[in-house]
Amino acid sequence: MKHLRIILLFMLVGYNFNSIAQKSKDYIEFNDRKNIVHGVYIGISAGYGEVENRDTYIAGLKIAYVANRKFEIGFVTKGLFSNQNISGVFSSNSADLGAVYSGVHLEPIFFSRAKINLSFPLLIGGGATGYVNTDWADDEEAERYQEDQWDAVFVVEPGVSILYNISRYVQLETGIKYRFSSKVELSPDTITRINGFSASFGIKVGVFNLGRNRYKKKIPNDK
């Protein structure tokens, strides 16, 4: 009889504890399985930096897949224009520097469940760079162009970014990067590398699936 009373007491305590726990939630959990969420987006960015201490403007286009809000992998294309004002390249005008490069985008993301995230993007790729003249006449173009005014370039561009999640579909990003490039052979050899810092701002549009759990249902409030 004494053992029966003890068992009944434990059952009563357990029932009361479970009732209190249910009242503290505003949803019912149908499944406690941890979901792996996925996302995909397209992003554009604009940046400002320097090459050889001269003003440089950068535009970028990115397509990426987001794995569980913790890692991105994708493809990036960037265009670069730098006001170099180099003389001796074209007979009538000074020359500026241009570059186009593309590559693989890798980006680990930290604090991914928060509204603001920290990430470390990395671009590995290549393209071409060379001198450009924005002021020549049409009949001068063929005469002025030389093959050694452009060269292939390999680029590695690490950085650090702050990501702000506006919604499941829109994300803003801002950050700084440093561009490391291989040596290029241009004539004249005023520019040998396109290394330099840059700061950028961008917007991403897609489906990020930011933490919505399909296995939870809100309990209606009858009050």
SULJO-V932554 format. One record per pair of residues at least 12 apart in sequence whose ideal C-beta (glycine too) atoms are under 10 Angstrom apart, sorted by sequence separation. I is the first residue (numbers start at 1). J is the second residue. If there is no record, write none. Layout:
BEGIN
I_J + I_J
END
This chain:
BEGIN
46_58 + 47_59 + 62_74 + 63_75 + 64_76 + 84_96 + 85_97 + 107_119 + 108_120 + 109_121 + 133_145 + 161_173 + 162_174 + 163_175 + 181_193 + 182_194 + 45_58 + 46_59 + 47_60 + 62_75 + 63_76 + 83_96 + 84_97 + 107_120 + 108_121 + 131_144 + 161_174 + 162_175 + 180_193 + 181_194 + 45_59 + 46_60 + 61_75 + 62_76 + 63_77 + 82_96 + 83_97 + 84_98 + 106_120 + 107_121 + 108_122 + 131_145 + 161_175 + 162_176 + 179_193 + 180_194 + 181_195 + 44_59 + 45_60 + 61_76 + 62_77 + 81_96 + 82_97 + 106_121 + 107_122 + 130_145 + 131_146 + 160_175 + 161_176 + 179_194 + 180_195 + 181_196 + 44_60 + 45_61 + 60_76 + 61_77 + 62_78 + 81_97 + 82_98 + 105_121 + 106_122 + 107_123 + 130_146 + 133_149 + 159_175 + 160_176 + 161_177 + 179_195 + 180_196 + 43_60 + 44_61 + 45_62 + 60_77 + 61_78 + 80_97 + 81_98 + 82_99 + 105_122 + 106_123 + 130_147 + 131_148 + 132_149 + 159_176 + 160_177 + 178_195 + 179_196 + 43_61 + 44_62 + 59_77 + 60_78 + 61_79 + 80_98 + 81_99 + 104_122 + 105_123 + 106_124 + 130_148 + 131_149 + 132_150 + 159_177 + 160_178 + 178_196 + 179_197 + 42_61 + 43_62 + 59_78 + 60_79 + 79_98 + 80_99 + 103_122 + 104_123 + 105_124 + 130_149 + 131_150 + 158_177 + 159_178 + 177_196 + 178_197 + 179_198 + 42_62 + 43_63 + 58_78 + 59_79 + 60_80 + 79_99 + 80_100 + 103_123 + 104_124 + 105_125 + 129_149 + 130_150 + 157_177 + 158_178 + 159_179 + 177_197 + 178_198 + 41_62 + 42_63 + 43_64 + 58_79 + 59_80 + 78_99 + 79_100 + 80_101 + 102_123 + 103_124 + 104_125 + 129_150 + 130_151 + 157_178 + 158_179 + 176_197 + 177_198 + 41_63 + 42_64 + 57_79 + 58_80 + 59_81 + 78_100 + 79_101 + 101_123 + 103_125 + 128_150 + 129_151 + 130_152 + 156_178 + 157_179 + 158_180 + 176_198 + 177_199 + 40_63 + 41_64 + 57_80 + 58_81 + 77_100 + 78_101 + 79_102 + 102_125 + 103_126 + 128_151 + 129_152 + 130_153 + 156_179 + 157_180 + 175_198 + 176_199 + 177_200 + 40_64 + 41_65 + 56_80 + 57_81 + 58_82 + 77_101 + 78_102 + 101_125 + 102_126 + 103_127 + 128_152 + 129_153 + 155_179 + 156_180 + 157_181 + 175_199 + 176_200 + 39_64 + 40_65 + 41_66 + 56_81 + 57_82 + 76_101 + 77_102 + 78_103 + 101_126 + 102_127 + 127_152 + 128_153 + 155_180 + 156_181 + 174_199 + 175_200 + 39_65 + 40_66 + 55_81 + 56_82 + 57_83 + 76_102 + 77_103 + 101_127 + 126_152 + 127_153 + 129_155 + 154_180 + 155_181 + 156_182 + 174_200 + 175_201 + 38_65 + 39_66 + 55_82 + 56_83 + 75_102 + 76_103 + 100_127 + 101_128 + 126_153 + 127_154 + 154_181 + 155_182 + 173_200 + 174_201 + 175_202 + 38_66 + 39_67 + 54_82 + 55_83 + 56_84 + 75_103 + 76_104 + 77_105 + 99_127 + 100_128 + 101_129 + 125_153 + 126_154 + 127_155 + 153_181 + 154_182 + 173_201 + 174_202 + 37_66 + 38_67 + 39_68 + 43_72 + 51_80 + 54_83 + 55_84 + 75_104 + 76_105 + 99_128 + 100_129 + 125_154 + 126_155 + 153_182 + 154_183 + 172_201 + 173_202 + 37_67 + 38_68 + 39_69 + 51_81 + 52_82 + 54_84 + 74_104 + 75_105 + 76_106 + 98_128 + 99_129 + 100_130 + 124_154 + 125_155 + 126_156 + 152_182 + 153_183 + 154_184 + 172_202 + 173_203 + 36_67 + 37_68 + 38_69 + 41_72 + 43_74 + 45_76 + 47_78 + 49_80 + 51_82 + 54_85 + 73_104 + 74_105 + 98_129 + 99_130 + 124_155 + 125_156 + 151_182 + 153_184 + 171_202 + 172_203 + 173_204 + 36_68 + 37_69 + 40_72 + 42_74 + 50_82 + 51_83 + 52_84 + 54_86 + 73_105 + 74_106 + 97_129 + 98_130 + 123_155 + 124_156 + 125_157 + 151_183 + 152_184 + 171_203 + 172_204 + 35_68 + 36_69 + 37_70 + 39_72 + 41_74 + 43_76 + 45_78 + 47_80 + 49_82 + 51_84 + 72_105 + 73_106 + 74_107 + 97_130 + 98_131 + 99_132 + 123_156 + 124_157 + 151_184 + 152_185 + 170_203 + 171_204 + 34_68 + 36_70 + 40_74 + 52_86 + 72_106 + 73_107 + 97_131 + 98_132 + 122_156 + 123_157 + 124_158 + 150_184 + 151_185 + 170_204 + 171_205 + 71_106 + 72_107 + 95_130 + 96_131 + 97_132 + 122_157 + 123_158 + 151_186 + 169_204 + 170_205 + 171_206 + 71_107 + 72_108 + 95_131 + 96_132 + 98_134 + 121_157 + 122_158 + 123_159 + 150_186 + 151_187 + 169_205 + 170_206 + 70_107 + 71_108 + 72_109 + 94_131 + 95_132 + 96_133 + 121_158 + 122_159 + 148_185 + 149_186 + 166_203 + 169_206 + 171_208 + 70_108 + 71_109 + 95_133 + 96_134 + 120_158 + 121_159 + 148_186 + 149_187 + 159_197 + 166_204 + 168_206 + 169_207 + 170_208 + 70_109 + 94_133 + 95_134 + 96_135 + 120_159 + 121_160 + 148_187 + 149_188 + 155_194 + 159_198 + 161_200 + 163_202 + 165_204 + 168_207 + 169_208 + 171_210 + 56_96 + 65_105 + 69_109 + 70_110 + 93_133 + 94_134 + 95_135 + 119_159 + 120_160 + 121_161 + 146_186 + 147_187 + 148_188 + 151_191 + 153_193 + 155_195 + 159_199 + 168_208 + 169_209 + 56_97 + 58_99 + 61_102 + 64_105 + 66_107 + 68_109 + 71_112 + 89_130 + 90_131 + 92_133 + 93_134 + 94_135 + 119_160 + 120_161 + 146_187 + 148_189 + 151_192 + 153_194 + 157_198 + 159_200 + 161_202 + 163_204 + 167_208 + 168_209 + 169_210 + 54_96 + 60_102 + 63_105 + 64_106 + 67_109 + 69_111 + 70_112 + 89_131 + 90_132 + 91_133 + 93_135 + 118_160 + 119_161 + 121_163 + 166_208 + 168_210 + 54_97 + 56_99 + 62_105 + 64_107 + 66_109 + 69_112 + 70_113 + 89_132 + 90_133 + 92_135 + 93_136 + 118_161 + 119_162 + 165_208 + 167_210 + 168_211 + 68_112 + 69_113 + 89_133 + 92_136 + 117_161 + 118_162 + 119_163 + 166_210 + 168_212 + 52_97 + 60_105 + 62_107 + 76_121 + 78_123 + 86_131 + 90_135 + 91_136 + 92_137 + 117_162 + 118_163 + 163_208 + 165_210 + 51_97 + 66_112 + 77_123 + 90_136 + 116_162 + 117_163 + 165_211 + 70_117 + 72_119 + 74_121 + 76_123 + 78_125 + 80_127 + 82_129 + 84_131 + 93_140 + 116_163 + 117_164 + 51_99 + 69_117 + 71_119 + 75_123 + 76_124 + 77_125 + 79_127 + 84_132 + 92_140 + 115_163 + 116_164 + 117_165 + 70_119 + 72_121 + 74_123 + 76_125 + 78_127 + 80_129 + 91_140 + 95_144 + 114_163 + 115_164 + 116_165 + 75_125 + 77_127 + 82_132 + 90_140 + 115_165 + 81_132 + 83_134 + 93_144 + 99_150 + 101_152 + 103_154 + 112_163 + 114_165 + 115_166 + 91_143 + 92_144 + 98_150 + 101_153 + 103_155 + 105_157 + 106_158 + 107_159 + 109_161 + 111_163 + 113_165 + 121_173 + 129_181 + 81_134 + 90_143 + 91_144 + 100_153 + 101_154 + 102_155 + 103_156 + 110_163 + 112_165 + 129_182 + 90_144 + 95_149 + 99_153 + 101_155 + 103_157 + 107_161 + 109_163 + 117_171 + 119_173 + 121_175 + 123_177 + 127_181 + 130_184 + 89_144 + 90_145 + 120_175 + 122_177 + 126_181 + 129_184 + 131_186 + 90_146 + 99_155 + 101_157 + 107_163 + 116_172 + 117_173 + 119_175 + 121_177 + 123_179 + 126_182 + 128_184 + 130_186 + 131_187 + 64_121 + 89_146 + 118_175 + 129_186 + 130_187 + 131_188 + 62_121 + 90_149 + 131_190 + 89_149 + 131_191 + 62_123 + 130_191 + 43_105 + 129_191 + 60_123 + 129_193 + 129_194 + 107_173 + 127_194 + 37_112 + 80_155 + 78_155 + 51_129 + 101_179 + 78_157 + 121_200 + 99_179 + 101_181 + 76_157 + 99_181 + 99_184 + 97_186 + 72_163 + 95_186 + 99_191 + 95_188 + 97_190 + 101_194 + 97_191 + 95_190 + 99_194 + 115_210 + 69_165 + 95_191 + 98_194 + 112_208 + 89_186 + 97_194 + 113_210 + 114_211 + 89_187 + 112_210 + 113_211 + 80_179 + 88_187 + 89_188 + 112_211 + 86_186 + 88_188 + 78_179 + 87_188 + 89_190 + 86_188 + 88_190 + 87_190 + 86_190 + 66_171 + 86_191 + 84_190 + 84_191 + 82_191 + 62_173 + 82_194 + 80_194 + 82_196 + 80_196 + 80_198 + 58_177 + 78_198 + 58_179 + 78_200 + 56_179 + 47_174 + 49_176 + 41_169 + 43_171 + 45_173 + 47_175 + 49_177 + 51_179 + 39_168 + 41_170 + 43_172 + 45_174 + 47_176 + 49_178 + 50_179 + 39_169 + 41_171 + 43_173 + 45_175 + 47_177 + 49_179 + 51_181 + 37_168 + 39_171 + 72_204 + 54_191 + 52_190 + 56_194 + 58_196 + 60_198 + 66_204 + 52_191 + 69_208 + 51_191 + 52_192 + 56_196 + 58_198 + 60_200 + 62_202 + 64_204 + 66_206 + 69_209 + 52_193 + 56_197 + 57_198 + 58_199 + 59_200 + 61_202 + 63_204 + 65_206 + 66_207 + 68_209 + 69_210 + 51_193 + 52_194 + 54_196 + 56_198 + 58_200 + 60_202 + 62_204 + 64_206 + 66_208 + 69_211 + 51_194 + 52_195 + 53_196 + 59_202 + 63_206 + 66_209 + 51_195 + 52_196 + 66_210 + 50_195 + 51_196 + 50_196 + 51_197 + 49_196 + 50_197 + 51_198 + 49_197 + 50_198 + 48_197 + 49_198 + 47_197 + 48_198 + 49_199 + 47_198 + 48_199 + 49_200 + 47_199 + 48_200 + 47_200 + 48_201 + 46_200 + 47_201 + 45_200 + 46_201 + 47_202 + 45_201 + 46_202 + 45_202 + 46_203 + 44_202 + 45_203 + 43_202 + 44_203 + 45_204 + 43_203 + 44_204 + 42_203 + 43_204 + 44_205 + 41_203 + 42_204 + 43_205 + 41_204 + 42_205 + 43_206 + 41_205 + 42_206 + 39_204 + 41_206 + 40_206 + 41_207 + 39_206 + 40_207 + 41_208 + 39_207 + 40_208 + 38_207 + 39_208 + 40_209 + 37_207 + 38_208 + 39_209 + 37_208 + 38_209 + 39_210 + 37_209 + 36_209 + 37_210 + 35_209 + 37_211 + 37_212 + 35_211 + 37_213 + 35_212 + 37_214 + 35_213 + 34_213 + 35_214 + 35_215 + 31_213 + 33_215 + 30_213 + 31_214 + 32_215 + 29_213 + 30_214 + 31_215 + 30_215 + 31_216 + 27_213 + 29_215 + 30_216 + 28_215 + 29_216 + 30_217 + 27_215 + 28_216 + 29_217 + 27_216 + 28_217 + 26_216 + 27_217 + 28_218 + 25_216 + 27_218 + 28_219 + 26_218 + 27_219 + 25_218 + 26_219 + 25_219 + 26_220 + 26_221 + 23_219 + 22_219
END
